[in-house]
Amino acid sequence: MMATPQHEITVVPGVGEPGRDELRQACYDVRIDVFVHEQGFSLDEEIDDLDSAATHILLRLTPSLKPVGTIRCTKHEGYYKLSRLAVLKDHRRYRFGRALVLALHNHVQLDAKRSEQYDTVTIKCHSQIPVKGFYAKFGYSPEGEEFDEDGAPHQLMVARLALSD
Ligand SMILES: CC(C)(COP(=O)(O)OP(=O)(O)OC[C@H]1O[C@@H](n2cnc3c(N)ncnc32)[C@H](O)[C@@H]1OP(=O)(O)O)[C@@H](O)C(=O)NCCC(=O)NCCS
């Protein structure tokens, strides 16, 4: 494993806050590079109806501020959802994917502590089959059968995080 390059992680400002559009666009740019150009998903499906209200997280190299990674968090009835995790191809295996998942977990724990009365919080994700092992490293377990999403096989993976300190 090579040394992880200097970077910073930014939670994109929420709906109505200054700076959201520009930073969210940087997240979209990474996603389009990875999911549309590298993996061949359609641009129409890439930006979806969850994006407007989602929490977007952006990873940029420092000091250049080049965007290289992103992840998205949405809140649903009884659970949170992790989606659109992407790191640019030339920047993989530097632990940026890990840093983004942990940043999302941190965001979920802070949000859930404010609003939930439970001791644990559930995070779901629809994993592509080749990256199931990646999510397993962060406590996600497969549930149910594989299914098709946007033309590719996926597996529901679920993690439960403790909310106590
Ligand atoms: C999946 C992805 C985000 C991982 O990013 P990354 O920065 O290369 O991952 P990291 O370097 O943080 O890896 C963290 C750990 O997961 C492991 N890992 C990375 N990719 C993996 C894979 N495809 N399968 C299994 N384990 C993997 C690493 O070896 C590392 O393990 P370690 O901590 O024991 O050393 C990146 O490969 C990517 O963007 N892929 C294309 C988009 C994609 O498939 N997104 C997921 C859609 S569901």
Ligand as a Chemical Component Dictionary entry (heavy atoms), coordinates in Angstrom:
data_LIG
# 
_chem_comp.id                   LIG 
_chem_comp.type                 NON-POLYMER 
_chem_comp.pdbx_formal_charge   0 
_chem_comp.three_letter_code    LIG 
# 
loop_
_chem_comp_atom.comp_id 
_chem_comp_atom.atom_id 
_chem_comp_atom.alt_atom_id 
_chem_comp_atom.type_symbol 
_chem_comp_atom.charge 
_chem_comp_atom.model_Cartn_x 
_chem_comp_atom.model_Cartn_y 
_chem_comp_atom.model_Cartn_z 
_chem_comp_atom.pdbx_ordinal 
LIG C1  C1  C 0 -14.954 0.685  -4.500 1  
LIG C2  C2  C 0 -13.990 1.875  -4.464 2  
LIG C3  C3  C 0 -14.743 3.124  -4.003 3  
LIG C4  C4  C 0 -12.875 1.560  -3.427 4  
LIG O1  O1  O 0 -12.058 2.720  -3.301 5  
LIG P1  P1  P 0 -10.520 2.649  -2.892 6  
LIG O2  O2  O 0 -10.103 4.033  -2.498 7  
LIG O3  O3  O 0 -9.742  1.961  -3.938 8  
LIG O4  O4  O 0 -10.580 1.690  -1.594 9  
LIG P2  P2  P 0 -9.605  1.725  -0.309 10 
LIG O5  O5  O 0 -8.192  1.929  -0.757 11 
LIG O6  O6  O 0 -10.137 2.684  0.700  12 
LIG O7  O7  O 0 -9.808  0.243  0.222  13 
LIG C5  C5  C 0 -10.200 -0.060 1.555  14 
LIG C6  C6  C 0 -10.081 -1.542 1.773  15 
LIG O8  O8  O 0 -10.957 -2.221 0.844  16 
LIG C7  C7  C 0 -10.195 -3.090 0.007  17 
LIG N1  N1  N 0 -10.791 -3.043 -1.327 18 
LIG C8  C8  C 0 -10.727 -2.042 -2.244 19 
LIG N2  N2  N 0 -11.429 -2.355 -3.343 20 
LIG C9  C9  C 0 -11.938 -3.584 -3.116 21 
LIG C10 C10 C 0 -12.754 -4.472 -3.893 22 
LIG N3  N3  N 0 -13.185 -4.139 -5.118 23 
LIG N4  N4  N 0 -13.101 -5.662 -3.346 24 
LIG C11 C11 C 0 -12.680 -6.016 -2.109 25 
LIG N5  N5  N 0 -11.905 -5.214 -1.319 26 
LIG C12 C12 C 0 -11.535 -4.025 -1.838 27 
LIG C13 C13 C 0 -8.775  -2.554 0.042  28 
LIG O9  O9  O 0 -7.846  -3.558 -0.231 29 
LIG C14 C14 C 0 -8.679  -2.055 1.468  30 
LIG O10 O10 O 0 -8.459  -3.154 2.328  31 
LIG P3  P3  P 0 -7.495  -3.039 3.630  32 
LIG O11 O11 O 0 -8.017  -1.879 4.434  33 
LIG O12 O12 O 0 -7.659  -4.348 4.301  34 
LIG O13 O13 O 0 -6.128  -2.778 3.077  35 
LIG C15 C15 C 0 -13.326 2.113  -5.845 36 
LIG O14 O14 O 0 -12.740 0.899  -6.274 37 
LIG C16 C16 C 0 -14.277 2.575  -6.928 38 
LIG O15 O15 O 0 -14.585 3.758  -7.047 39 
LIG N6  N6  N 0 -14.766 1.634  -7.759 40 
LIG C17 C17 C 0 -15.623 1.981  -8.905 41 
LIG C18 C18 C 0 -16.973 2.469  -8.454 42 
LIG C19 C19 C 0 -17.741 1.445  -7.660 43 
LIG O16 O16 O 0 -17.771 0.268  -7.991 44 
LIG N7  N7  N 0 -18.380 1.942  -6.591 45 
LIG C20 C20 C 0 -19.206 1.128  -5.733 46 
LIG C21 C21 C 0 -20.571 1.040  -6.303 47 
LIG S1  S1  S 0 -21.601 -0.038 -5.321 48 
# 
loop_
_chem_comp_bond.comp_id 
_chem_comp_bond.atom_id_1 
_chem_comp_bond.atom_id_2 
_chem_comp_bond.value_order 
_chem_comp_bond.pdbx_ordinal 
LIG C1  C2  SING 1  
LIG C2  C3  SING 2  
LIG C2  C4  SING 3  
LIG C2  C15 SING 4  
LIG C4  O1  SING 5  
LIG O1  P1  SING 6  
LIG P1  O2  DOUB 7  
LIG P1  O3  SING 8  
LIG P1  O4  SING 9  
LIG O4  P2  SING 10 
LIG P2  O5  DOUB 11 
LIG P2  O6  SING 12 
LIG P2  O7  SING 13 
LIG O7  C5  SING 14 
LIG C5  C6  SING 15 
LIG C6  O8  SING 16 
LIG C6  C14 SING 17 
LIG O8  C7  SING 18 
LIG C7  N1  SING 19 
LIG C7  C13 SING 20 
LIG N1  C8  SING 21 
LIG N1  C12 SING 22 
LIG C8  N2  DOUB 23 
LIG N2  C9  SING 24 
LIG C9  C10 SING 25 
LIG C9  C12 DOUB 26 
LIG C10 N3  SING 27 
LIG C10 N4  DOUB 28 
LIG N4  C11 SING 29 
LIG C11 N5  DOUB 30 
LIG N5  C12 SING 31 
LIG C13 O9  SING 32 
LIG C13 C14 SING 33 
LIG C14 O10 SING 34 
LIG O10 P3  SING 35 
LIG P3  O11 DOUB 36 
LIG P3  O12 SING 37 
LIG P3  O13 SING 38 
LIG C15 O14 SING 39 
LIG C15 C16 SING 40 
LIG C16 O15 DOUB 41 
LIG C16 N6  SING 42 
LIG N6  C17 SING 43 
LIG C17 C18 SING 44 
LIG C18 C19 SING 45 
LIG C19 O16 DOUB 46 
LIG C19 N7  SING 47 
LIG N7  C20 SING 48 
LIG C20 C21 SING 49 
LIG C21 S1  SING 50 
# 
